């Protein structure tokens, strides 16, 4: 009797060959790195963050005293003025003439006679009403000073003397950090107009937020009769 013996792989060998083929497959697909099962730890990680701020301050300016009034008067045409002076000077920081308590006597070189009472001093008071430091400047509504005083581009007898000037300074300690006028500066000459820098850095804190502006007129002796009104526009720009 012939017995047939089954020839085959034991279960252990079968498992071995299965694992062997799995390893070969992994090597084929991923390379040797697939067999590195060691955990890899790193000690550093990076990220980014941002910090933002929006300055929401606004620029603003108010004029608490918006009128400078020289009253009425006329060129003084006698004494020293009749000889060589061709214009009168009116200064709102100190109005010259023969009125009230003005320290200059009648017949001064400023050549003006007031027919109405005027204050010794008058100014525009500018207040920073915003919430940021501002640069303040001024310009006028007139082509030039001849147009203001004579109603034309030229005064007949004194063509080059007409002038309007502005003077500014801090009305409170340190209110204008820099850039007040260097004395009186020309807003209008006989033939030009300009923008005058009033204050480069006007503060906004309540105790240091104002500046005063004075006006000086050089009025030709042949200025046309009648009221003269000059409108000055002040602008405030955030800095």
C-alpha positions in Angstrom: 0.0 0.0 0.0 1.4 3.3 -1.0 0.9 6.2 1.3 0.9 9.7 -0.1 2.6 12.2 2.0 1.6 15.9 1.8 4.5 18.1 1.2 4.0 21.8 2.3 5.2 24.7 4.4 4.6 24.8 8.1 2.6 27.7 9.5 5.8 29.2 10.9 7.5 29.2 7.5 4.5 30.7 5.9 4.4 33.6 8.3 8.1 34.2 7.8 7.7 34.4 4.0 4.8 36.8 4.4 6.7 39.1 6.6 9.7 38.9 4.3 7.7 39.9 1.3 6.0 42.8 3.2 9.5 44.1 4.1 10.6 43.9 0.5 7.5 45.8 -0.6 8.1 48.5 2.0 11.7 48.9 0.9 10.6 49.1 -2.7 8.0 51.8 -2.1 9.5 53.9 0.7 13.2 53.1 0.8 15.2 52.3 3.9 13.7 55.2 5.8 10.5 53.2 6.1 12.2 50.8 8.4 13.4 53.6 10.8 10.8 53.2 13.5 12.6 55.3 16.1 10.6 58.3 17.3 12.1 61.6 16.2 11.6 64.5 18.6 12.6 68.1 18.0 13.2 70.7 20.6 12.2 73.9 18.7 9.1 75.3 17.0 8.5 78.7 15.5 5.5 80.9 14.9 4.8 84.5 14.2 2.5 87.1 15.8 1.6 90.8 15.0 0.9 93.8 17.1 -1.2 96.6 15.6 -2.2 100.1 16.6 -4.4 102.7 14.8 -3.9 106.3 15.8 -7.4 107.6 15.7 -6.6 111.2 16.7 -8.3 113.9 14.7 -7.1 117.4 13.8 -9.3 120.4 14.8 -9.0 124.1 15.5 -11.3 126.7 16.9 -11.0 130.5 17.1 -12.3 131.7 20.4 -11.6 135.3 19.6 -12.1 135.7 15.9 -12.2 139.4 15.3 -9.4 142.0 15.3 -10.8 145.5 15.0 -8.7 148.6 14.3 -11.8 150.9 14.5 -11.8 153.8 12.1 -9.2 156.6 11.4 -7.1 158.1 8.7 -3.6 158.9 7.7 -2.0 161.7 9.6 -1.0 164.2 7.0 0.9 166.8 9.0 4.1 167.1 11.0 6.7 164.4 10.4 4.3 162.3 8.3 3.7 164.9 5.6 7.5 165.0 4.8 8.4 161.5 3.9 6.2 158.8 5.3 3.8 157.4 2.8 1.9 155.0 5.0 0.4 154.5 8.4 1.1 151.5 10.7 -1.5 149.7 12.7 -0.4 147.0 15.0 -3.0 144.9 16.9 -0.4 144.0 19.4 -0.1 147.7 20.2 -2.3 150.0 18.1 -0.4 153.2 17.3 -2.1 156.6 17.1 -3.5 159.2 19.5 -6.3 157.2 21.2 -6.8 156.3 24.8 -3.9 155.0 26.8 -1.7 154.4 23.7 1.9 155.2 24.8 2.8 156.9 21.6 1.9 160.6 21.3 -0.1 162.2 18.5 2.2 163.0 15.6 4.3 159.8 15.9 6.0 158.2 12.9 3.2 155.7 12.7 1.1 158.4 11.1 -2.4 157.4 12.1 -5.3 159.2 13.8 -8.0 157.1 15.3 -11.5 158.5 15.2 -12.9 155.6 17.3 -11.6 154.1 20.4 -9.5 151.0 20.0 -8.0 148.5 22.4 -4.3 148.6 23.1 -4.1 144.9 22.1 -6.3 142.6 20.0 -5.6 139.2 18.6 -7.0 135.9 17.3 -6.9 133.1 19.9 -6.5 129.7 18.2 -7.2 126.6 20.2 -6.4 123.0 19.2 -9.8 121.4 19.6 -8.7 118.0 18.2 -6.9 115.0 19.8 -3.5 115.2 18.0 -0.7 117.7 17.5 -1.3 119.9 14.5 0.6 122.2 12.2 -1.2 125.6 11.9 -0.9 128.0 8.9 -2.8 131.0 7.7 -3.7 132.5 4.3 -6.0 135.4 3.3 -8.8 136.0 0.8 -7.0 138.9 -0.9 -4.8 138.9 -4.0 -2.4 141.4 -2.4 -2.3 144.4 0.0 -2.8 147.0 -2.7 -6.0 145.3 -3.6 -7.1 145.3 0.0 -6.4 148.9 0.7 -6.8 150.6 -2.6 -9.3 148.4 -4.4 -7.0 147.7 -7.3 -3.6 146.1 -8.1 -1.8 149.4 -7.5 -2.1 152.3 -5.1 -1.4 155.5 -7.1 1.0 157.3 -4.8 2.7 154.6 -2.8 2.8 151.4 -4.8 5.1 149.3 -2.7 4.4 150.1 0.9 1.0 148.3 1.5 1.5 145.3 3.7 -0.3 142.9 6.1 1.8 140.9 8.5 1.1 138.3 11.2 2.8 137.6 14.5 2.2 134.4 16.6 3.3 133.1 19.9 2.3 130.6 22.5 -0.5 131.9 24.8 0.3 129.1 27.2 3.6 127.7 28.3 5.0 125.2 25.7 1.7 125.1 23.7 3.6 125.6 20.5 6.7 123.4 20.5 8.2 124.8 17.4 7.5 127.1 14.5 5.9 130.3 15.7 6.6 133.3 13.5 10.0 135.0 13.6 8.5 138.4 14.5 6.0 139.7 12.0 5.9 137.8 8.8 4.3 138.9 5.5 0.8 137.6 4.7 0.4 140.2 2.0 2.8 142.6 0.3 1.9 145.2 -2.3 2.0 142.6 -5.0 2.0 139.1 -3.4 0.1 136.9 -1.0 1.6 134.1 1.0 0.8 131.3 3.5 2.2 132.1 7.0 3.3 129.3 9.3 1.6 130.1 12.7 2.8 127.0 14.7 4.5 123.9 13.5 3.5 121.7 16.5 0.5 123.0 18.5 -0.3 120.7 21.4 -3.8 119.4 22.2 -3.5 119.0 26.0 -5.9 121.5 27.7 -3.2 123.4 29.5 -1.0 123.8 26.4 -3.3 124.0 23.4 -3.6 127.7 22.3 -1.7 130.3 20.3 -2.4 134.0 19.7 -2.0 135.8 16.4 -1.6 139.5 16.0 -2.0 141.6 12.8 0.1 144.5 11.5 -1.2 146.8 8.7 0.9 149.2 6.7 -1.8 151.4 5.1 -0.8 153.6 2.2 -1.7 157.2 2.6 -3.7 157.1 -0.6 -5.8 154.1 0.5 -9.4 154.2 -0.8 -12.0 155.5 1.7 -14.3 152.9 3.2 -14.3 149.8 5.4 -11.5 147.2 4.8 -12.2 143.6 5.7 -9.5 140.9 5.5 -10.6 137.3 6.0 -7.8 135.1 7.3 -8.3 131.3 7.1 -6.4 129.1 9.6 -5.8 125.5 8.7 -4.7 122.7 11.1 -3.0 119.6 9.7 -2.2 116.6 11.9 1.5 115.9 12.3 
